[in-house]
Amino acid sequence: MKLLRYGPAGQEKPGLLDRNGRIRDLSSAVRDIDGEALAPASLDRLRRLDPANLPLVPDTPRLGPCVGSVPKIVAIGLNYRLHAQEAGAAIPSEPIFFMKATSSICGPNDDVIIPKNSQKTDYEVELGIVIGSLARHVAKSDVGKHVAGYCVVNDVSEREFQIERGGQWTKGKSADTFCPIGPWLVTADAVPDPGKLALWTEVNGERRQNSNTGDLIFGVDEIVSYVSQFMTLLPGDVIPTGTPSGVGMGFKPPKFLKPGDRMRLSVEGLGEQNQRLIAYSG
């Protein structure tokens, strides 16, 4: 299944993408695409629905973030071998993770705001894991029981704030609109192998990132199991799994984002995001 949320920001309704790429309204079945809807029993119930019997959503509505009321975002850093090389960093012996503020979440095609005083805003296409049931001290062999599905995440980053301003990475990762999620959540049963997905980013039509999740240092099972040793993962939590090489910071000279730029990014089978960069206006 491909689950989504559509409508004006803050007023999104739950939806499902049918086989013909049309949006069907799920309001009669679930309140929202959130932690409650993503529980295994709820997903089983949604799978039994016939999309043809659901109301067809007219026109082309705005798509919101594909998960609502996200409890937390736990992002993995330096998790692609070639990206670690371009960053001049050693291959991590354990997953590196940091938090992104949930206030950074936006829709997959919403404008991305370059923060006030930013000179080094950057893009990062990532495979996102969405948790479907509570996970605490989970063995790698049991991770599949806790994953509802996957989505595209753009882990937008301000490199000066992240690296040069001291402290932790979170401050460079959490500006408003720095976490576009979607366009839809693809349930885990429809993603045969999350470790073999192509992913890419284009800026103004130039292909900058072009990789595959096969280059991940730590895969989905290891990531979820590892994070669950340190904190309880809740239904609706989102885990961006790291970005491949080709980020703006990695070019010589760097290719950071500026107002008017357009980003286009995708993970194989999970849809595509399109964003315009705009300046902070207070």
Buried (B, 14 or more C-beta within 10 A) or exposed (E): BBBBBBBEEEEBBBBBBBEEEBBBBBEEBBEBBBBBBBBEEBBEEBEEBEBEEBEEBEEEBBBBBBBBEBBBBBBBBBBBBEBBEBBEEEEBEEBBBBBBBBEBBBBBBBEBBBBEEBEBBBBBBBBBBBBBBBBEEBEBEBBEEBBBBBBBBBBBBBBBBBBEEEEEBBBBBBBBBBBBBBBBBBBBEEBEEBBEBEBBBBBBEEEBBBBBBEBBBBBBBBBBBBBBEEBBBBBBBBBBBBBBBBBBBBEEEEBBBBEEBBBBBBBBBBBBBBBEBBEEEE
